[in-house]
Amino acid sequence: MATMIHTTREELLQQRASLLAEVHMSYEQLRTRAAAYNLSTDELDVWHTIEGIDYLLEGDS
């Protein structure tokens, strides 16, 4: 049986903000660098995680 993790919208927003702070970039800076394939491995991990968070936040609207 699969494990499900339940998080609130506020927790997702906090995690998103923490990830951006971790790479010292705004969302726009990170998105631009991702589009140009100019991210380190760690930054790319953050980008993919933020994409997942944004997907979940869209579904929560």
N, C-alpha and C positions, 0 to 999 in steps of 0.2 A: 504494500500500500504506500502511496506517495505521501510525503510530508508536505503540509501546507504551512506557510508562514503568513500571518496576518499583520499588516502594518497599517497605520492610519495615514491619511493624506499629509498630516503635519510631520509625521516621522519620515515619510518619503521626501518631503521638501527639505527637511533638516539634513538628511543624508546627501541629497543633491548639493546643497550649499557646502557641506563639509568636503565633499569630493572636489568641488571647484576650488575651495580654499587650499586643499592639499596640493593641487597643481599650480596654484598661484595664477589662475586665469579666470576671466569671465566666461560665461557660456558662449558668447559671440566669438571670443578669441579661440576657444577650444574648438568650436565648430569650424571656423575658418582654417585653422591648422589641420583639422581632420580632413577637410575637403581637399587640402593641398598635399595630403599624405606626409605631413610634417610633424608627427607626434612620436615621442619615445614609446617604448613598450608599456611603461607604467601609465603614461598619459593616454595611450590607446585603450588600456583597460578601463580607465576612468571614463573615457568617452563612451565606450560600449555600455558601461553600467548606467551612465546618465541617459543614454538612449532607452534603456530598459525602464528606468524610472519614469521617463517622460511618457512612455507607452502606457504604463500603469496609471499615471495621472490623467491621461486622456480618457481612459476607460472609466475613471472615477467621476468624470464631469456629469 
